[in-house]
Amino acid sequence: MAVFYILFSKAKDRYYIGYTTDILAERIRRHNANHKGFTGKTSDWELVYSESYSDNLRAHTREREVKRWKSRKMIEKLIKTQSSEVLPGSEHPE
């Protein structure tokens, strides 16, 4: 099982896009820990979107797809569709 996810930091007013095969709550905890890297500067990262996949490759492919958008507007549209249509953690239609 793997999860594609999007985090948001109010302090940075930025999104972080990633995927993991770890337990999602643990991965978010590590993002919020003080460390070097993009998410290490603040500790207010919150999960705003996720999609579950049966394998690592599909989650990684989805991460790359969304990162290629390079569009905050499209990311926010995706987040909005989940909050109105899909339950968090449900299997993403393929």
DSSP file (Angstrom, degrees, kcal/mol; ACC not computed):
  #  RESIDUE AA STRUCTURE BP1 BP2  ACC     N-H-->O    O-->H-N    N-H-->O    O-->H-N    TCO  KAPPA ALPHA  PHI   PSI    X-CA   Y-CA   Z-CA
    1    1 A M              0   0    0      0, 0.0     2,-0.3     0, 0.0    53,-0.2   0.000 360.0 360.0 360.0 138.9    0.0    0.0    0.0
    2    2 A A  E     -A   53   0A   0     51,-2.4    51,-3.2    53,-0.2     2,-0.4  -0.962 360.0-146.0-139.6 155.3    1.2    3.5   -0.9
    3    3 A V  E     -AB  52  20A   0     17,-2.8    17,-2.2    -2,-0.3     2,-0.4  -0.987   3.7-154.9-130.2 129.8   -0.2    7.0   -0.5
    4    4 A F  E     +AB  51  19A   0     47,-2.6    47,-2.4    -2,-0.4     2,-0.3  -0.845  33.1 176.9 -91.1 135.8    0.1   10.1   -2.6
    5    5 A Y  E     -AB  50  18A   0     13,-3.1    13,-2.5    -2,-0.4     2,-0.4  -0.967  30.2-149.0-145.8 159.0   -0.5   13.1   -0.5
    6    6 A I  E     -AB  49  17A   0     43,-2.4    42,-2.8    -2,-0.3    43,-1.3  -0.998  16.8-167.6-128.6 128.9   -0.5   16.9   -0.4
    7    7 A L  E     -AB  47  16A   0      9,-2.9     9,-2.3    -2,-0.4     2,-0.4  -0.783   5.1-153.7-109.7 157.3    0.4   18.9    2.7
    8    8 A F  E     -AB  46  15A   0     38,-2.2    38,-2.1    -2,-0.3     2,-0.5  -0.998   3.2-159.2-133.4 138.4   -0.1   22.6    3.3
    9    9 A S  E  >> - B   0  14A   0      5,-2.3     4,-1.8    -2,-0.4     5,-1.2  -0.971   5.4-164.0-114.6 120.1    1.8   25.0    5.5
   10   10 A K  T  45S+     0   0    0     -2,-0.5    -1,-0.1    34,-0.5    35,-0.1   0.884  92.6  56.1 -66.9 -37.8    0.0   28.2    6.6
   11   11 A A  T  45S+     0   0    0      1,-0.2    -1,-0.2     2,-0.1    34,-0.0   0.901 120.4  29.0 -62.1 -41.7    3.4   29.8    7.7
   12   12 A K  T  45S-     0   0    0      2,-0.2    -1,-0.2     0, 0.0    -2,-0.2   0.667  95.7-138.9 -89.1 -19.0    4.9   29.2    4.2
   13   13 A D  T  <5 +     0   0    0     -4,-1.8     2,-0.3     1,-0.2    -3,-0.2   0.919  64.3 122.1  54.2  45.7    1.6   29.5    2.3
   14   14 A R  E   < -B    9   0A   0     -5,-1.2    -5,-2.3     2,-0.0     2,-0.3  -0.928  59.4-130.2-136.4 156.5    2.9   26.6    0.2
   15   15 A Y  E     -B    8   0A   0     -2,-0.3     2,-0.4    -7,-0.2    -7,-0.2  -0.787  12.6-154.5-102.7 150.9    1.9   23.0   -0.7
   16   16 A Y  E     -B    7   0A   0     -9,-2.3    -9,-2.9    -2,-0.3     2,-0.5  -0.998   8.7-159.7-123.8 130.9    4.2   20.0   -0.5
   17   17 A I  E     +B    6   0A   0     -2,-0.4     2,-0.3   -11,-0.2   -11,-0.2  -0.933  28.4 133.8-113.7 130.3    3.5   17.0   -2.8
   18   18 A G  E     -B    5   0A   0    -13,-2.5   -13,-3.1    -2,-0.5     2,-0.3  -0.923  37.5-135.4-156.8-178.7    4.8   13.6   -2.0
   19   19 A Y  E     -B    4   0A   0     -2,-0.3     2,-0.3   -15,-0.3   -15,-0.2  -0.977  19.7-178.5-145.0 157.4    4.1    9.9   -1.7
   20   20 A T  E     -B    3   0A   0    -17,-2.2   -17,-2.8    -2,-0.3     4,-0.1  -0.994  33.4-155.7-153.2 154.9    5.0    7.3    0.9
   21   21 A T  S    S+     0   0    0     -2,-0.3     3,-0.1   -19,-0.2    -1,-0.1   0.355  78.6  91.4-106.5  -1.9    4.8    3.6    1.7
   22   22 A D  S    S-     0   0    0      1,-0.1     2,-0.3   -19,-0.1   -19,-0.1  -0.277 101.8 -72.3 -79.3 172.9    5.1    4.4    5.4
   23   23 A I     >  -     0   0    0      1,-0.1     4,-2.1    -2,-0.1     3,-0.5  -0.569  47.6-133.1 -65.0 128.1    2.2    5.1    7.7
   24   24 A L  H  > S+     0   0    0     -2,-0.3     4,-2.4     1,-0.3     5,-0.2   0.865 102.2  54.4 -59.2 -41.6    1.0    8.5    6.6
   25   25 A A  H  > S+     0   0    0      1,-0.2     4,-2.0     2,-0.2    -1,-0.3   0.888 109.8  48.4 -60.6 -38.8    0.7   10.0   10.1
   26   26 A E  H  > S+     0   0    0     -3,-0.5     4,-2.1     2,-0.2    -1,-0.2   0.895 110.0  51.7 -67.8 -40.2    4.3    9.0   10.8
   27   27 A R  H  X S+     0   0    0     -4,-2.1     4,-1.9     1,-0.2    -2,-0.2   0.908 110.3  48.2 -63.8 -41.1    5.4   10.6    7.5
   28   28 A I  H  X S+     0   0    0     -4,-2.4     4,-1.9     2,-0.2    -1,-0.2   0.889 107.9  55.9 -66.2 -38.8    3.7   13.8    8.4
   29   29 A R  H  < S+     0   0    0     -4,-2.0     4,-0.5     1,-0.2    -1,-0.2   0.911 107.7  48.9 -58.6 -42.3    5.3   13.8   11.8
   30   30 A R  H >< S+     0   0    0     -4,-2.1     3,-0.8     1,-0.2    -1,-0.2   0.865 107.2  54.8 -67.6 -35.6    8.7   13.6   10.2
   31   31 A H  H 3< S+     0   0    0     -4,-1.9    -1,-0.2     1,-0.2    -2,-0.2   0.888 109.6  48.5 -60.7 -37.1    7.8   16.5    7.9
   32   32 A N  T 3< S+     0   0    0     -4,-1.9    -1,-0.2    -5,-0.1    -2,-0.2   0.515  92.5  99.2 -83.9  -5.0    7.0   18.6   10.9
   33   33 A A  S <  S-     0   0    0     -3,-0.8     2,-0.7    -4,-0.5     9,-0.1  -0.485  90.9 -96.4 -78.2 153.0   10.2   17.6   12.7
   34   34 A N  S    S+     0   0    0     -2,-0.1     2,-0.3     7,-0.1     7,-0.1  -0.607  72.2 130.0 -72.2 111.7   13.1   20.1   12.7
   35   35 A H        -     0   0    0     -2,-0.7     2,-0.1     5,-0.4     5,-0.0  -0.953  61.9 -83.5-153.8 167.7   15.3   18.9    9.8
   36   36 A K  S    S+     0   0    0     -2,-0.3     2,-0.2     3,-0.1     3,-0.2  -0.477  84.2  61.6 -73.1 151.1   17.1   20.2    6.7
   37   37 A G  S >  S-     0   0    0      1,-0.2     3,-0.7    -2,-0.1     4,-0.5  -0.513  99.4 -56.9 118.6 172.7   15.0   20.3    3.6
   38   38 A F  G >  S+     0   0    0      1,-0.3     3,-0.6    -2,-0.2     4,-0.2   0.874 131.0  38.1 -58.5 -45.0   11.9   22.1    2.3
   39   39 A T  G >  S+     0   0    0      1,-0.2     3,-0.7    -3,-0.2    -1,-0.3   0.582  99.9  77.6 -86.7  -8.3    9.5   20.9    5.0
   40   40 A G  G <  S+     0   0    0     -3,-0.7    -5,-0.4     1,-0.2    -1,-0.2   0.613  78.2  70.8 -78.0 -12.2   11.9   21.2    8.0
   41   41 A K  G <  S+     0   0    0     -3,-0.6     2,-0.3    -4,-0.5    -1,-0.2   0.767 105.9  30.5 -78.3 -25.4   11.8   24.9    8.3
   42   42 A T    <   -     0   0    0     -3,-0.7     3,-0.2   -11,-0.2   -33,-0.0  -0.872  60.6-152.2-128.2 163.2    8.2   25.0    9.7
   43   43 A S  S    S+     0   0    0     -2,-0.3   -11,-0.1     1,-0.1    -3,-0.1  -0.056  74.0  89.2-126.1  33.5    6.2   22.5   11.8
   44   44 A D        +     0   0    0      2,-0.1   -34,-0.5     0, 0.0     2,-0.2   0.094  48.2 144.0-117.3  23.8    2.7   23.4   10.7
   45   45 A W        -     0   0    0     -6,-0.2     2,-0.4    -3,-0.2   -36,-0.2  -0.460  27.4-171.9 -67.1 129.1    2.3   21.0    7.8
   46   46 A E  E     -A    8   0A   0    -38,-2.1   -38,-2.2    -2,-0.2     2,-0.4  -0.958  27.8-112.2-124.8 142.4   -1.2   19.6    7.6
   47   47 A L  E     +A    7   0A   0     -2,-0.4   -40,-0.2   -40,-0.2     3,-0.1  -0.577  39.7 163.8 -71.3 125.8   -2.6   16.9    5.3
   48   48 A V  E     +     0   0A   0    -42,-2.8     2,-0.3    -2,-0.4   -41,-0.2   0.499  64.1  14.1-118.5 -11.2   -5.1   18.4    2.8
   49   49 A Y  E     +A    6   0A   0    -43,-1.3   -43,-2.4    33,-0.1    -1,-0.4  -0.967  59.1 171.9-162.8 144.2   -5.4   15.6    0.3
   50   50 A S  E     -A    5   0A   0     -2,-0.3    39,-0.5   -45,-0.2     2,-0.4  -0.989  12.4-166.0-155.0 153.3   -4.5   12.0   -0.1
   51   51 A E  E     -A    4   0A   0    -47,-2.4   -47,-2.6    -2,-0.3     2,-0.3  -0.995  19.2-140.3-136.9 132.1   -5.0    9.1   -2.5
   52   52 A S  E     -Ac   3  91A   0     38,-1.4    40,-1.4    -2,-0.4     2,-0.3  -0.748  19.7-173.4 -95.6 141.7   -4.4    5.4   -1.6
   53   53 A Y  E     -A    2   0A   0    -51,-3.2   -51,-2.4    -2,-0.3     3,-0.0  -0.930  32.4-127.4-131.8 155.8   -2.8    3.0   -4.1
   54   54 A S  S    S+     0   0    0     -2,-0.3     2,-0.3   -53,-0.2   -51,-0.1   0.692  91.3  25.5 -76.2 -18.3   -2.1   -0.7   -4.1
   55   55 A D  S  > S-     0   0    0    -53,-0.1     4,-1.4     1,-0.1     3,-0.2  -0.971  76.1-114.2-147.3 162.9    1.6   -0.2   -5.0
   56   56 A N  H  > S+     0   0    0     -2,-0.3     4,-2.6     1,-0.2     5,-0.2   0.852 108.7  59.1 -60.6 -42.9    4.5    2.2   -4.8
   57   57 A L  H  > S+     0   0    0      1,-0.2     4,-2.5     2,-0.2    -1,-0.2   0.897 105.1  48.6 -60.4 -43.7    4.8    2.8   -8.6
   58   58 A R  H  > S+     0   0    0      2,-0.2     4,-2.1     1,-0.2    -1,-0.2   0.904 112.8  47.6 -65.7 -41.2    1.2    4.1   -9.0
   59   59 A A  H  X S+     0   0    0     -4,-1.4     4,-2.2     2,-0.2    -2,-0.2   0.908 113.6  48.0 -65.9 -41.5    1.6    6.5   -6.0
   60   60 A H  H  X S+     0   0    0     -4,-2.6     4,-2.4     2,-0.2    -2,-0.2   0.894 110.2  52.1 -66.2 -40.1    4.9    7.8   -7.4
   61   61 A T  H  X S+     0   0    0     -4,-2.5     4,-2.2    -5,-0.2    -1,-0.2   0.906 109.9  49.2 -61.4 -42.3    3.5    8.2  -10.9
   62   62 A R  H  X S+     0   0    0     -4,-2.1     4,-2.4     2,-0.2     5,-0.2   0.900 108.8  53.2 -65.1 -40.4    0.6   10.3   -9.4
   63   63 A E  H  X S+     0   0    0     -4,-2.2     4,-2.5     1,-0.2    -2,-0.2   0.945 110.8  46.1 -58.2 -49.1    3.1   12.4   -7.5
   64   64 A R  H  X S+     0   0    0     -4,-2.4     4,-1.9     1,-0.2    -1,-0.2   0.883 110.5  54.4 -62.3 -39.2    5.1   13.2  -10.7
   65   65 A E  H  X S+     0   0    0     -4,-2.2     4,-0.7     2,-0.2    -1,-0.2   0.946 112.1  42.2 -60.4 -49.3    1.9   13.9  -12.6
   66   66 A V  H >X S+     0   0    0     -4,-2.4     3,-0.9     1,-0.2     4,-0.7   0.891 112.0  54.5 -68.8 -38.9    0.7   16.5  -10.1
   67   67 A K  H >< S+     0   0    0     -4,-2.5     3,-0.8     1,-0.2    -1,-0.2   0.858 101.8  59.5 -62.0 -34.1    4.1   18.0   -9.7
   68   68 A R  H 3< S+     0   0    0     -4,-1.9    -1,-0.2     1,-0.2    -2,-0.2   0.737  90.7  70.7 -66.8 -21.8    4.3   18.5  -13.5
   69   69 A W  H << S-     0   0    0     -3,-0.9    -1,-0.2    -4,-0.7    -2,-0.2   0.900  75.7-169.2 -59.9 -39.8    1.2   20.7  -13.3
   70   70 A K    <<  +     0   0    0     -3,-0.8     2,-0.4    -4,-0.7    -3,-0.1   0.875  44.6 123.4  48.9  41.3    3.2   23.4  -11.6
   71   71 A S     >  -     0   0    0     -5,-0.4     4,-2.0     1,-0.1    -1,-0.2  -0.932  50.9-167.3-139.3 111.0   -0.1   25.1  -10.9
   72   72 A R  H  > S+     0   0    0     -2,-0.4     4,-2.7     1,-0.2     5,-0.2   0.884  94.8  57.7 -59.8 -39.0   -1.4   26.1   -7.5
   73   73 A K  H  > S+     0   0    0      1,-0.2     4,-1.8     2,-0.2    -1,-0.2   0.909 107.4  45.5 -60.9 -43.5   -4.8   26.6   -9.0
   74   74 A M  H  > S+     0   0    0      2,-0.2     4,-2.3     1,-0.2    -1,-0.2   0.887 112.2  51.8 -68.5 -38.3   -5.0   23.1  -10.3
   75   75 A I  H  X S+     0   0    0     -4,-2.0     4,-2.4     1,-0.2    -2,-0.2   0.926 110.6  48.0 -62.8 -44.7   -3.8   21.7   -7.0
   76   76 A E  H  X S+     0   0    0     -4,-2.7     4,-2.2     1,-0.2    -1,-0.2   0.845 109.8  52.9 -66.7 -32.9   -6.4   23.6   -5.1
   77   77 A K  H  X S+     0   0    0     -4,-1.8     4,-2.1    -5,-0.2    -1,-0.2   0.912 109.1  49.6 -65.6 -42.4   -9.1   22.4   -7.5
   78   78 A L  H  X S+     0   0    0     -4,-2.3     4,-1.7     2,-0.2    -2,-0.2   0.926 111.0  49.1 -60.8 -45.8   -8.0   18.8   -6.9
   79   79 A I  H  X S+     0   0    0     -4,-2.4     4,-1.9     1,-0.2    -1,-0.2   0.905 110.4  51.5 -61.1 -42.3   -8.2   19.4   -3.1
   80   80 A K  H  X S+     0   0    0     -4,-2.2     4,-1.2     1,-0.2    -1,-0.2   0.886 106.1  54.0 -64.0 -39.5  -11.6   20.9   -3.5
   81   81 A T  H  X>S+     0   0    0     -4,-2.1     4,-1.8     1,-0.2     5,-0.6   0.879 108.2  50.4 -64.9 -36.2  -12.9   17.9   -5.5
   82   82 A Q  H  X5S+     0   0    0     -4,-1.7     4,-1.0     1,-0.2    -1,-0.2   0.928 107.2  52.8 -67.0 -42.5  -11.8   15.5   -2.8
   83   83 A S  H  <5S+     0   0    0     -4,-1.9    -1,-0.2     1,-0.2    -2,-0.2   0.751 119.8  35.1 -66.6 -21.2  -13.5   17.4    0.0
   84   84 A S  H  <5S+     0   0    0     -4,-1.2    -1,-0.2    -3,-0.2    -2,-0.2   0.633 134.6  16.6-104.6 -15.9  -16.8   17.4   -2.0
   85   85 A E  H  <5S+     0   0    0     -4,-1.8     2,-0.4     1,-0.3    -3,-0.2   0.742 112.0  49.9-125.6 -38.4  -16.6   13.9   -3.7
   86   86 A V  S  <<S-     0   0    0     -4,-1.0    -1,-0.3    -5,-0.6     3,-0.1  -0.883  70.5-124.6-118.9 137.8  -14.1   11.4   -2.2
   87   87 A L    >   -     0   0    0     -2,-0.4     3,-1.9     1,-0.1    -4,-0.1  -0.568  43.7 -94.2 -75.5 141.0  -13.5   10.3    1.3
   88   88 A P  T 3  S+     0   0    0      0, 0.0    -1,-0.1     0, 0.0   -37,-0.1  -0.264 109.6  17.3 -55.0 135.8   -9.9   10.8    2.6
   89   89 A G  T 3  S+     0   0    0    -39,-0.5   -38,-0.1     1,-0.3     2,-0.1   0.450  91.8 136.7  83.6  -0.1   -7.8    7.6    2.1
   90   90 A S    <   -     0   0    0     -3,-1.9   -38,-1.4   -40,-0.2    -1,-0.3  -0.408  67.1 -85.9 -78.8 159.8  -10.2    6.0   -0.4
   91   91 A E  B     -c   52   0A   0    -40,-0.2   -38,-0.1    -3,-0.1    -1,-0.1  -0.431  43.8-123.6 -65.8 131.7   -8.9    4.3   -3.4
   92   92 A H        -     0   0    0    -40,-1.4     2,-0.1    -2,-0.2    -1,-0.1  -0.599  27.6-112.9 -76.9 132.4   -8.3    6.7   -6.3
   93   93 A P              0   0    0      0, 0.0    -1,-0.1     0, 0.0     0, 0.0  -0.430 360.0 360.0 -65.1 138.5  -10.2    5.7   -9.5
   94   94 A E              0   0    0     -2,-0.1    -2,-0.0    -3,-0.0    -3,-0.0   0.403 360.0 360.0-112.8 360.0   -7.9    4.7  -12.3
